[in-house]
Amino acid sequence: MLRTLFVSVALAGALGAQSNVIVVDGTGAGDALSIGAGVALANDGDTLLVRSGDYEAFTIDGKSLFVVEDAGASVRVNSGVEVLNLAVDQAVVLRGLDIDRDPGTFLTVPALEITDCSGTVLVEDSRIELGVRTFTFKVPSAIEVTRSERVSITSASVLGGTQNEGLLLTFPGSESALSVEDSTVSLYDVHAVGGQGVAIDGFAPQPGAEGVTMRAGLLHVVSSSIRGGHGADETFINSPFGGMMCAAAGDGGDGLVMLHPRGVVTLRGATIQGGDRGDGAQCSGGALDGTPIQQQTGTLTDVAGPTDVSLSVDSPARDHTSASVSVKAPPSSTIFLLVSAGIDAQFSAGLGLVTPAAPFQFFTLAVMPPSGVFIFGAPLGVLPPGVDALTIETQLALAPPGAPACLHGHATLTILDPSF
């Protein structure tokens, strides 16, 4: 069964899942020099295959696209990536991107902004960080999701931003790794940390930011960790009465902050921690560690579950080779894989976000060995003539011993013609 896992799915969905491939290569050896130029060239449903390099931010507005780092490549992108205005039948996949470069313009923009999307947005195997920057105005969150219905982030690290210098009458501060407003968002195997507090001359040491800010909407957190930012260390600043004065360290940021009565959060096997207070013991008025959850309002459900679960698929892969699939889960758990030739994420109460499009195939993979790691290679076969790329969506389901099955992370497999 494992030897034919993807072959039958790919052939069955070939006509619906095929796409043209646009190679993005900053050296000039592809179809486009920048990701933005590739987006402009692409038709709805095309694949952008991005080769190693540092790239400017880009915007995807109302277009289905797969933006995929090439196998073995290292792709870094400036903050300011936007996904906007997807219709309900459209999907965008961002896979393997490090969105962490400082654009150097003092712009107050998130690393990734997802806005007004009725369609599916999947962010996979990526690192999204703002870190310490000089922002013009208020520090943004690293990822801001607004009025978007089907967003899922898996196998990713996210770090909030920190203001390192006050400009244009601004003040030092930091912001969360993720902000959710009027949206439905799922996190699988995500590690999110709020921005750290900072001490700038003339200002008291600042607290760390919250890890995740939840406003109206639905947030589903599975086998992920959320942590508040570290508070700034105590320091000595100029006193208004002359000389120097001791300024107490900043508090640690809270892990999860719920701010709206229509905010609904479900935790399953999630680790939520407050940030550490800043260091120092010379000043009076000691700082405090952040609280794990600050629920001002809204609905919170915390369900027990495994904390260390992940699905990894080597993608993209060329046809007539094989794709390595790796699962990490508790020993003796039964693992399943949902596989489909399309992406159409639908949220199911109690299950979370189902990312493969219906009808999908459901495979029983194995019972997890004592090592807690299961790896296998799936032969890919040959693409039909004239097909440059096929995209297959996979999602892990897991049944721990004596417990019902639940959904976990997803991974998009892009199968390419060997000419790319």
DODO-393521 format. One record per residue (C-alpha): x, y, z; residue number from 1. Coordinates in steps of 0.02 Angstrom, whole numbers, plus 50000, padded with zeros to 5 digits. Layout:
N
<<X,Y,Z>,NUM>
...
***
This chain:
420
<<50000,50000,50000>,1>
<<50136,50124,50048>,2>
<<50223,50097,49882>,3>
<<50071,50160,49787>,4>
<<50016,50293,49912>,5>
<<50038,50446,49800>,6>
<<50039,50367,49627>,7>
<<49854,50326,49618>,8>
<<49804,50493,49694>,9>
<<49913,50590,49572>,10>
<<49847,50499,49418>,11>
<<49667,50508,49475>,12>
<<49679,50697,49500>,13>
<<49797,50739,49358>,14>
<<49678,50844,49257>,15>
<<49618,50945,49405>,16>
<<49781,50971,49497>,17>
<<49903,51006,49356>,18>
<<49986,51176,49340>,19>
<<50117,51271,49245>,20>
<<50285,51300,49330>,21>
<<50369,51470,49339>,22>
<<50549,51462,49399>,23>
<<50603,51609,49507>,24>
<<50792,51632,49511>,25>
<<50878,51792,49565>,26>
<<51030,51750,49460>,27>
<<50930,51761,49299>,28>
<<50929,51574,49263>,29>
<<50739,51559,49275>,30>
<<50579,51636,49210>,31>
<<50576,51779,49337>,32>
<<50706,51871,49441>,33>
<<50590,51902,49588>,34>
<<50443,51815,49670>,35>
<<50336,51968,49634>,36>
<<50378,51957,49449>,37>
<<50335,51772,49453>,38>
<<50166,51811,49532>,39>
<<50131,51935,49392>,40>
<<50173,51805,49259>,41>
<<50072,51666,49339>,42>
<<49897,51611,49297>,43>
<<49775,51551,49426>,44>
<<49835,51385,49498>,45>
<<50016,51396,49438>,46>
<<50168,51342,49539>,47>
<<50313,51462,49576>,48>
<<50470,51360,49603>,49>
<<50590,51473,49699>,50>
<<50776,51441,49695>,51>
<<50904,51498,49825>,52>
<<50922,51684,49854>,53>
<<50866,51838,49949>,54>
<<50704,51912,49881>,55>
<<50595,52064,49902>,56>
<<50422,52048,49980>,57>
<<50278,52008,49864>,58>
<<50088,52018,49857>,59>
<<49965,51885,49799>,60>
<<49798,51968,49766>,61>
<<49649,51861,49715>,62>
<<49750,51722,49632>,63>
<<49776,51537,49673>,64>
<<49963,51501,49680>,65>
<<50087,51378,49754>,66>
<<50248,51468,49805>,67>
<<50371,51328,49842>,68>
<<50555,51329,49889>,69>
<<50652,51212,49774>,70>
<<50727,51055,49850>,71>
<<50891,51095,49936>,72>
<<50868,51283,49914>,73>
<<50877,51422,50044>,74>
<<50750,51560,50012>,75>
<<50743,51717,50118>,76>
<<50611,51851,50090>,77>
<<50590,52029,50154>,78>
<<50452,52064,50278>,79>
<<50294,52131,50198>,80>
<<50223,51976,50110>,81>
<<50035,51992,50080>,82>
<<49899,51869,50032>,83>
<<49737,51960,49993>,84>
<<49560,51939,49927>,85>
<<49553,51753,49890>,86>
<<49384,51689,49831>,87>
<<49309,51538,49917>,88>
<<49371,51419,49780>,89>
<<49550,51486,49779>,90>
<<49702,51428,49877>,91>
<<49877,51492,49912>,92>
<<50019,51385,49980>,93>
<<50180,51463,50047>,94>
<<50305,51324,50078>,95>
<<50485,51328,50139>,96>
<<50504,51517,50147>,97>
<<50605,51611,50278>,98>
<<50513,51777,50288>,99>
<<50636,51863,50403>,100>
<<50738,51991,50306>,101>
<<50735,52173,50362>,102>
<<50679,52280,50213>,103>
<<50780,52424,50286>,104>
<<50643,52553,50255>,105>
<<50576,52574,50434>,106>
<<50405,52519,50368>,107>
<<50278,52462,50496>,108>
<<50223,52302,50409>,109>
<<50203,52124,50471>,110>
<<50317,51991,50401>,111>
<<50159,51907,50332>,112>
<<49987,51983,50316>,113>
<<49833,51882,50265>,114>
<<49679,51988,50235>,115>
<<49502,51965,50166>,116>
<<49527,51786,50109>,117>
<<49376,51672,50094>,118>
<<49487,51539,50013>,119>
<<49622,51430,50089>,120>
<<49794,51494,50143>,121>
<<49922,51363,50197>,122>
<<50092,51410,50269>,123>
<<50208,51260,50285>,124>
<<50385,51224,50341>,125>
<<50429,51408,50358>,126>
<<50514,51530,50476>,127>
<<50427,51697,50498>,128>
<<50515,51824,50606>,129>
<<50521,52011,50634>,130>
<<50651,52012,50773>,131>
<<50734,52174,50826>,132>
<<50701,52314,50701>,133>
<<50688,52503,50689>,134>
<<50504,52532,50651>,135>
<<50429,52699,50602>,136>
<<50271,52685,50705>,137>
<<50188,52547,50806>,138>
<<50275,52378,50802>,139>
<<50169,52252,50704>,140>
<<50142,52068,50740>,141>
<<50247,51948,50639>,142>
<<50090,51871,50562>,143>
<<49926,51966,50555>,144>
<<49769,51873,50496>,145>
<<49614,51980,50469>,146>
<<49442,51933,50401>,147>
<<49506,51769,50329>,148>
<<49410,51607,50347>,149>
<<49529,51461,50314>,150>
<<49709,51489,50366>,151>
<<49824,51353,50428>,152>
<<50006,51362,50481>,153>
<<50106,51202,50507>,154>
<<50287,51158,50549>,155>
<<50337,51339,50572>,156>
<<50427,51454,50693>,157>
<<50358,51629,50719>,158>
<<50443,51771,50815>,159>
<<50364,51939,50855>,160>
<<50445,52108,50825>,161>
<<50539,52225,50940>,162>
<<50566,52412,50920>,163>
<<50750,52449,50948>,164>
<<50746,52637,50926>,165>
<<50610,52768,50947>,166>
<<50582,52864,50784>,167>
<<50462,53006,50744>,168>
<<50399,53022,50922>,169>
<<50369,52836,50941>,170>
<<50411,52735,51095>,171>
<<50501,52570,51115>,172>
<<50392,52416,51119>,173>
<<50364,52242,51053>,174>
<<50221,52144,50977>,175>
<<50152,51969,50966>,176>
<<50205,51829,50850>,177>
<<50026,51808,50786>,178>
<<49872,51919,50786>,179>
<<49702,51845,50738>,180>
<<49552,51957,50703>,181>
<<49384,51899,50631>,182>
<<49470,51745,50559>,183>
<<49482,51556,50575>,184>
<<49662,51498,50601>,185>
<<49738,51328,50640>,186>
<<49914,51300,50708>,187>
<<49999,51129,50695>,188>
<<50177,51101,50758>,189>
<<50204,51289,50770>,190>
<<50322,51374,50892>,191>
<<50269,51555,50920>,192>
<<50361,51679,51033>,193>
<<50315,51860,51066>,194>
<<50438,52001,51037>,195>
<<50563,52033,51175>,196>
<<50561,52188,51283>,197>
<<50694,52317,51247>,198>
<<50787,52448,51348>,199>
<<50824,52608,51252>,200>
<<50913,52756,51326>,201>
<<50785,52873,51401>,202>
<<50649,52742,51423>,203>
<<50613,52615,51558>,204>
<<50645,52434,51511>,205>
<<50494,52367,51417>,206>
<<50393,52209,51447>,207>
<<50394,52066,51324>,208>
<<50247,52050,51205>,209>
<<50114,51916,51210>,210>
<<50143,51762,51104>,211>
<<49973,51764,51018>,212>
<<49840,51900,51020>,213>
<<49666,51831,50992>,214>
<<49525,51946,50945>,215>
<<49361,51891,50864>,216>
<<49367,51726,50771>,217>
<<49418,51546,50796>,218>
<<49593,51483,50839>,219>
<<49636,51298,50842>,220>
<<49806,51258,50919>,221>
<<49868,51078,50905>,222>
<<50035,51007,50963>,223>
<<50110,51182,50963>,224>
<<50195,51297,51087>,225>
<<50157,51480,51121>,226>
<<50266,51586,51233>,227>
<<50269,51768,51285>,228>
<<50421,51875,51249>,229>
<<50565,51900,51370>,230>
<<50559,52061,51470>,231>
<<50701,52185,51452>,232>
<<50839,52178,51583>,233>
<<50852,52315,51712>,234>
<<50964,52459,51669>,235>
<<51017,52634,51724>,236>
<<50940,52785,51638>,237>
<<50957,52973,51655>,238>
<<50858,53042,51800>,239>
<<50752,53200,51774>,240>
<<50832,53262,51936>,241>
<<51007,53237,51872>,242>
<<51123,53088,51878>,243>
<<51072,52909,51843>,244>
<<50930,52805,51912>,245>
<<50899,52619,51917>,246>
<<50756,52563,51803>,247>
<<50676,52397,51849>,248>
<<50672,52255,51723>,249>
<<50521,52229,51611>,250>
<<50389,52097,51643>,251>
<<50379,51942,51535>,252>
<<50243,51942,51403>,253>
<<50087,51835,51422>,254>
<<50075,51679,51315>,255>
<<49898,51693,51245>,256>
<<49791,51848,51263>,257>
<<49603,51840,51224>,258>
<<49526,52011,51198>,259>
<<49354,51988,51117>,260>
<<49194,51900,51173>,261>
<<49180,51819,51000>,262>
<<49354,51745,51014>,263>
<<49351,51555,51027>,264>
<<49512,51458,51061>,265>
<<49534,51269,51064>,266>
<<49696,51196,51129>,267>
<<49743,51014,51099>,268>
<<49912,50957,51161>,269>
<<49968,51138,51163>,270>
<<50102,51212,51277>,271>
<<50065,51392,51328>,272>
<<50193,51487,51433>,273>
<<50220,51663,51492>,274>
<<50383,51748,51449>,275>
<<50524,51765,51576>,276>
<<50544,51929,51667>,277>
<<50698,52031,51631>,278>
<<50856,51999,51731>,279>
<<50920,52110,51871>,280>
<<50904,52128,52059>,281>
<<50974,52300,52098>,282>
<<50817,52403,52067>,283>
<<50665,52407,52178>,284>
<<50499,52344,52107>,285>
<<50543,52173,52040>,286>
<<50476,52119,51872>,287>
<<50354,51974,51849>,288>
<<50350,51826,51731>,289>
<<50209,51830,51605>,290>
<<50053,51725,51633>,291>
<<50020,51579,51514>,292>
<<49844,51635,51468>,293>
<<49761,51803,51497>,294>
<<49577,51772,51457>,295>
<<49491,51941,51470>,296>
<<49340,51870,51378>,297>
<<49293,51740,51247>,298>
<<49284,51550,51253>,299>
<<49431,51436,51290>,300>
<<49435,51245,51280>,301>
<<49591,51148,51330>,302>
<<49594,50964,51277>,303>
<<49732,50844,51326>,304>
<<49834,50774,51182>,305>
<<50011,50733,51125>,306>
<<50125,50884,51121>,307>
<<50259,50823,50999>,308>
<<50177,50773,50836>,309>
<<50233,50820,50661>,310>
<<50217,50770,50479>,311>
<<50358,50805,50356>,312>
<<50358,50772,50169>,313>
<<50508,50807,50057>,314>
<<50437,50928,49931>,315>
<<50453,50969,49791>,316>
<<50505,50805,49714>,317>
<<50534,50755,49533>,318>
<<50428,50620,49454>,319>
<<50497,50445,49436>,320>
<<50586,50468,49605>,321>
<<50515,50449,49779>,322>
<<50457,50566,49918>,323>
<<50517,50538,50095>,324>
<<50377,50550,50224>,325>
<<50420,50567,50409>,326>
<<50299,50561,50555>,327>
<<50340,50599,50737>,328>
<<50210,50542,50863>,329>
<<50195,50448,51029>,330>
<<50245,50264,51023>,331>
<<50103,50139,50996>,332>
<<49991,50272,50917>,333>
<<49904,50223,50756>,334>
<<49939,50347,50617>,335>
<<49833,50382,50464>,336>
<<49857,50493,50312>,337>
<<49724,50589,50218>,338>
<<49778,50615,50036>,339>
<<49696,50715,49898>,340>
<<49741,50789,49729>,341>
<<49670,50958,49782>,342>
<<49664,51083,49925>,343>
<<49500,51145,49997>,344>
<<49516,51173,50183>,345>
<<49356,51153,50282>,346>
<<49340,51179,50468>,347>
<<49254,51042,50566>,348>
<<49205,51069,50747>,349>
<<49299,50947,50856>,350>
<<49418,50896,50716>,351>
<<49494,51061,50662>,352>
<<49541,51107,50484>,353>
<<49531,50968,50354>,354>
<<49648,51028,50216>,355>
<<49635,50893,50078>,356>
<<49492,50923,49958>,357>
<<49350,50797,49955>,358>
<<49345,50661,49902>,359>
<<49509,50613,49985>,360>
<<49586,50443,50013>,361>
<<49615,50381,50190>,362>
<<49765,50268,50222>,363>
<<49814,50177,50381>,364>
<<50003,50196,50387>,365>
<<50068,50106,50540>,366>
<<50075,50088,50727>,367>
<<50213,50203,50789>,368>
<<50373,50112,50842>,369>
<<50455,50138,51013>,370>
<<50568,50272,50938>,371>
<<50418,50383,50904>,372>
<<50479,50413,50725>,373>
<<50411,50328,50568>,374>
<<50492,50360,50398>,375>
<<50451,50286,50230>,376>
<<50483,50323,50047>,377>
<<50336,50335,49927>,378>
<<50373,50307,49740>,379>
<<50297,50443,49634>,380>
<<50283,50363,49463>,381>
<<50283,50467,49302>,382>
<<50180,50622,49267>,383>
<<50060,50613,49120>,384>
<<50126,50689,48957>,385>
<<50116,50878,48952>,386>
<<50094,50897,49140>,387>
<<50230,51004,49221>,388>
<<50174,50990,49402>,389>
<<50047,50905,49512>,390>
<<50004,50955,49690>,391>
<<49948,50828,49819>,392>
<<49886,50878,49991>,393>
<<49919,50764,50139>,394>
<<49862,50776,50319>,395>
<<49905,50671,50470>,396>
<<49775,50592,50584>,397>
<<49829,50512,50745>,398>
<<49747,50392,50868>,399>
<<49847,50382,51031>,400>
<<49826,50220,51130>,401>
<<49652,50214,51204>,402>
<<49600,50381,51129>,403>
<<49499,50434,50976>,404>
<<49586,50493,50818>,405>
<<49613,50678,50789>,406>
<<49686,50782,50649>,407>
<<49862,50851,50651>,408>
<<49978,50940,50530>,409>
<<49969,50946,50340>,410>
<<50101,50945,50204>,411>
<<50088,50990,50021>,412>
<<50184,50879,49900>,413>
<<50226,50958,49732>,414>
<<50278,50832,49599>,415>
<<50380,50910,49459>,416>
<<50433,50857,49286>,417>
<<50621,50819,49294>,418>
<<50656,50961,49171>,419>
<<50635,51085,49313>,420>
***
